[in-house]
Amino acid sequence: MKKRILIIEDEDSIAELVKFNLEKNGFECERTDSGEAALKMLQKGSSFDLILLDLMLTGMDGTDFCRMFRADTSLRQIPIIMLTARSEESDIVSGLEFGANDYITKPFSQRVLLARVRAQLRSGQASSEPGVKIGAHGIEMDTEFHEAKIGSKQLDLTANEFEILEMFVRAPGRVFSRDAIIKNLHGDGYPVTDRAVDVAIANLRKKLGAKADLVETVRGVGYRLAK
Ligand code: CA
């Protein structure tokens, strides 16, 4: 079955080009030019596998859309990729904090867009499978047995460090804000602060040894694993 993508973009030329290219690559797309209309479609039961969201919209902007979409528990939680102008760094941060999964800065190539779309659709699938083996850059993880290793060397990670590394390994190159990381951490039973994330990242780097530099700081935004 074809994956369905909702494109929320008020610039006709961009929206048409994106739709054309995604459809050419086997996706089914619907377009709307406003966040309000998109929310209505979703609340009426239209189902999608992914949302492409322009950040600068008239009326409800992309950040507001993310916030309202994620707050509505009746809606299925589907990945959101924001489309932004380079100047909107603070908006990128709030978008990620309000639940967007990734962002692409304009102007972008259709090839990059396609790769990001496929990556999101893949990572959504992987996370629903119990006990999968995942890996990137020679870091291997078994999410069922909570084991991580580099070559034959077992990494001794805390629960938080493991969760963070798992997020990174599932999506190399994707930037996670501190808030997004905090939302992903669970199981320790106590609130996680920004500072705790920074400490976990520092410890994770130490434990990665020669691969420490793979964990990159994206100034003003968050952290990511090198692509
Ligand atoms: Ca726009």
Residues whose N, C-alpha, C, O or C-beta is under 5 A from the ligand:
A	BS01	CA	D10 E11 D54 M56 L57
